[in-house]
């Protein structure tokens, strides 16, 4: 079984422990995994038979953007199993230039986290990012935290209406704590969702089956949210959902492969 982990955080070795602790504190939860280093990600993924990893990191300030993207590019060059998604920040001054640079660095998409970066995903300054990447790079975006207004599914729906050629994956089934809102606002939109940090919070296999059924297996991407959860556990929950072999292949690798294959050198092919 070929598997791509479509949602994994990595950090440089010297800050990985601190960054991992920060993730745990942000979600106020005990995490299954160890420090979010590159080596630990691969070690963890090998236990579940994962072959490739979509890796990213969040720029909490504009000044972190370029150093994070340099780090991601370097790690992807060293590790062929890594697919890098760039960091951007809506307060970064030269977004268009950085998008060009990220394409040259070989990064394959962009990851945003409105709740940590503290911006409304549909506010004017965020639109600069979508405008710069529409038709050039796909977007993975953290979604739906009940504690904040930043990443509400209705906001993403508005963005998708404004940018019809923006290929977007709404993480955590479009809203890790607001999945019914995600179904309401995103089910009819042209976007994908990922499985990351879903079962770990809902603890309900039947509801996970419901989410897959609502969005359709052709719009779901497997992800672990490393270092939040163990890859073998996340895979186990998915395999318990009673999906067909065809549905599993879509979720475990074909959907993300198709998204990535739609782009070449920073240009959408279709």
Secondary structure, 3 states (H helix, E strand, C coil): CCCEEEEEECCCHHHHHHHHHHHHHHHCCCCCCCCCCHHHHHHHHHCCCCCEEEEECCCCCHHHHHHHHHHHHHHHHHCCCEEEEEECCCCCCCHHHHHHHHHHHCCCEEEECHHHHCCCCCCHHHHHHHHHHCCCCEEEECCCCCCCCCCCHHHHHHHHHHCCCCCEEECCCCCCCCHHHHHHHHCCCCCEEECCCCHHHHCCHHHHHHHHHHHCHHHEECCCCECCCCHHHHHHHHHCCCCCHHHHHHHHHHHHHHHHHCEECCEECC
